[in-house]
């Protein structure tokens, strides 16, 4: 099986004032620490933070999809249903 690029740690902690979320910025290719500046926390709609872990290509797909939905939402497009 071919190595894939993966990210690891994302943690979120809820406390009385809100939530703290953190992630490392390393992505590995197989067992090689290959990419050292991968941003795996994204803010959407000014009130939502998403932390991505696992396969980086899945993260990139979801990031593009959510960005597209946010753009559609900001321009008042018709309702879009997730499939």
C-alpha positions as CSV (number, residue, x, y, z in Angstrom):
1,X,0.0,0.0,0.0
2,X,1.3,3.5,-0.9
3,X,2.1,5.9,1.9
4,X,-0.4,8.7,2.3
5,X,0.0,12.2,3.8
6,X,-1.6,12.3,7.2
7,X,-1.9,14.8,10.1
8,X,-2.2,13.8,13.7
9,X,-3.2,15.7,16.8
10,X,-6.3,17.9,17.3
11,X,-7.6,18.6,20.7
12,X,-10.5,20.6,22.0
13,X,-11.4,21.4,25.6
14,X,-14.6,22.9,26.8
15,X,-14.6,25.2,29.9
16,X,-17.0,27.6,31.5
17,X,-16.0,30.5,29.2
18,X,-16.0,28.6,25.9
19,X,-13.8,26.2,24.0
20,X,-10.1,25.9,23.4
21,X,-9.0,24.0,20.3
22,X,-5.4,23.3,19.2
23,X,-3.6,21.2,16.5
24,X,-0.1,20.5,15.5
25,X,1.1,21.6,12.1
26,X,3.0,18.4,11.0
27,X,1.9,16.2,8.1
28,X,3.7,12.9,7.6
29,X,4.3,11.0,4.4
30,X,4.3,7.4,5.7
31,X,6.8,7.5,8.6
32,X,8.6,10.6,7.2
33,X,7.8,13.9,8.9
34,X,7.5,15.7,5.5
35,X,5.4,18.9,5.8
36,X,5.9,21.2,8.8
37,X,3.5,24.0,8.2
38,X,0.1,22.5,7.6
39,X,-2.8,24.6,8.9
40,X,-5.3,22.2,10.2
41,X,-7.6,24.6,12.1
42,X,-10.0,26.6,9.9
43,X,-12.6,29.3,10.9
44,X,-15.9,29.3,9.0
45,X,-18.8,31.7,9.4
46,X,-17.0,33.7,12.1
47,X,-18.3,31.4,14.8
48,X,-17.1,27.9,13.9
49,X,-13.7,26.4,14.1
50,X,-13.0,23.0,12.5
51,X,-9.9,20.9,13.3
52,X,-8.8,18.4,10.6
53,X,-6.9,15.2,11.3
54,X,-6.1,12.2,9.2
55,X,-5.6,12.1,5.5
56,X,-4.5,15.6,4.2
57,X,-6.3,15.1,0.9
58,X,-9.6,14.6,2.7
59,X,-8.8,17.8,4.7
60,X,-8.2,19.7,1.5
61,X,-11.4,18.4,-0.1
62,X,-13.5,19.3,3.0
63,X,-11.8,22.7,3.3
64,X,-12.6,23.6,-0.4
65,X,-16.2,22.3,0.0
66,X,-16.9,24.3,3.2
67,X,-15.3,27.4,1.7
68,X,-17.6,27.0,-1.3
69,X,-20.6,26.7,0.9
70,X,-19.6,29.8,2.9
71,X,-19.2,31.8,-0.3
72,X,-22.7,30.6,-1.5
73,X,-24.1,31.5,1.9
74,X,-22.6,35.0,1.8
75,X,-24.1,35.7,-1.6
76,X,-27.5,34.4,-0.6
77,X,-27.6,31.4,-2.9
78,X,-30.5,29.0,-2.7
79,X,-30.4,26.4,0.1
80,X,-27.8,23.7,-0.6
81,X,-28.2,20.2,0.9
82,X,-25.2,18.2,2.0
83,X,-25.0,14.8,0.3
